[in-house]
């Protein structure tokens, strides 16, 4: 699964089923099925729920604004490379 991208397969793979009986807006579901090019209403609803949960989780990160101290010595570029524990390893081939 690519970060931030939900596909039909991702939603179907991750879904554990629970029988439900919900009164839903049929027009809205049909719009979601068409817009998302889903094969079934269930796929559309599961994708919508997954997107809702992902969005709410991203919004939680905003609550941390101003609560995390910035470390000017932190080298984010270094973090992209080799892990710190591997910095002094020398390969002998």
Secondary structure, DSSP 8 states (H G I E B T S, - for coil): --TT---HHHHHHH-----------HHHHHHHHHHHT-SSHHHHHHHHHHHHHHHHHHHHHHTTTTTS---TT--HHHHTSS-GGGTT-----
